[in-house]
Amino acid sequence: MPYEITWERRGVYRRYFGRLTDAEFIGAVVEVEGSPRFYDIRYAILDFLEMEEFVVRNESFLEETAALNFAAAMSNPNIKVAVVAVSPVVLRLAEQYKAHALRPYTTEVFSTLAEARTWVVVADPLKYRYRGALR
C-alpha cells in the first residue's frame, strides 16, 4: 500500500507516497470511513507530497469518492479536508472534487503541510460542530 494512515487527536493524517492508483486511494477512503474512530474526527489531511505518480484507471473514481464521502457524512458531517499537493495531476483532481455536487466536506488545497495544519485547527470543537447554534 502506497499510503500510511495516522490517527490524531482530532483528525486523521493520510500520507501517500510512491506510485498510487485510484483503487488504492479508494481503499484508503474506505479504511478511514469504516473505522469507529471516524465518528469523532474533525479534519482529514491528505498529504500527496511524497507521491511520485497517480495512476487513474477508473475515470469515475472521483464520483465514487464523493459518493463514499457523502454517505460517511451522514454519520459525521463535521470534517474539514486539507489536500497537500504540488503534483499537477493531484491539483487537477482536487479541484474537480471540490466542484463535485456530492462533495459534503469543506475542502481546501495547500502546497505545504504546515499551511494545511494551520487551516484544520479547530480551536473550539463545539463551535465548529454546532456553528449554527453557537455564536
Backbone hydrogen bonds, N-H to C=O, Kabsch-Sander energy under -0.5 kcal/mol:
donor,donor_aa,acceptor,acceptor_aa,energy
4,E,15,R,-2.1
6,T,4,E,-0.5
6,T,13,Y,-2.9
8,E,11,G,-3.2
12,V,43,Y,-1.6
13,Y,6,T,-3.0
14,R,12,V,-0.5
14,R,45,I,-3.4
15,R,4,E,-2.6
15,R,13,Y,-0.6
16,Y,14,R,-0.5
16,Y,47,D,-3.1
17,F,2,P,-2.5
18,G,50,E,-1.8
20,L,18,G,-0.6
20,L,53,E,-3.3
22,D,55,V,-1.9
25,F,21,T,-2.1
26,I,22,D,-2.5
27,G,23,A,-2.1
28,A,24,E,-1.8
29,V,25,F,-1.9
30,V,26,I,-2.6
31,E,27,G,-2.3
32,V,28,A,-2.3
33,E,29,V,-2.9
34,G,30,V,-1.5
35,S,32,V,-1.4
38,F,35,S,-1.4
39,Y,36,P,-0.8
40,D,37,R,-1.5
41,I,37,R,-0.5
41,I,38,F,-1.0
42,R,10,R,-3.8
43,Y,10,R,-0.9
44,A,80,K,-2.4
45,I,12,V,-2.7
46,L,44,A,-0.6
46,L,82,A,-3.1
47,D,14,R,-3.3
47,D,45,I,-0.7
48,F,46,L,-0.7
48,F,84,V,-3.2
50,E,16,Y,-0.7
51,M,48,F,-1.5
52,E,18,G,-2.8
53,E,18,G,-1.8
55,V,20,L,-3.4
55,V,53,E,-0.6
56,V,54,F,-0.7
57,R,55,V,-0.7
59,E,57,R,-0.7
61,F,58,N,-2.1
64,E,60,S,-2.1
65,T,61,F,-2.5
66,A,62,L,-2.7
67,A,63,E,-2.4
68,L,64,E,-2.5
69,N,65,T,-2.6
70,F,66,A,-2.6
71,A,67,A,-2.2
72,A,68,L,-2.4
73,A,69,N,-2.1
74,M,71,A,-1.2
75,S,72,A,-1.5
76,N,72,A,-1.6
80,K,42,R,-1.8
81,V,106,T,-3.0
82,A,44,A,-2.9
82,A,80,K,-0.5
83,V,81,V,-0.5
83,V,108,E,-2.9
84,V,46,L,-3.1
84,V,82,A,-0.5
85,A,83,V,-0.6
85,A,110,F,-2.5
91,L,87,S,-2.8
92,R,88,P,-2.2
93,L,89,V,-2.4
94,A,90,V,-2.9
95,E,91,L,-2.0
96,Q,92,R,-2.1
97,Y,93,L,-2.5
98,K,94,A,-2.6
99,A,95,E,-1.3
100,H,97,Y,-1.6
103,R,100,H,-1.1
106,T,79,I,-0.7
108,E,81,V,-2.2
110,F,83,V,-3.2
116,A,112,T,-1.6
117,R,113,L,-2.7
118,T,114,A,-2.0
119,W,115,E,-2.0
120,V,116,A,-2.1
121,V,117,R,-0.8
121,V,118,T,-0.5
123,A,121,V,-0.6
127,K,124,D,-0.6
128,Y,124,D,-1.8
129,R,125,P,-2.9
130,Y,126,L,-2.8
131,R,128,Y,-1.0
133,A,130,Y,-1.7
134,L,130,Y,-2.0
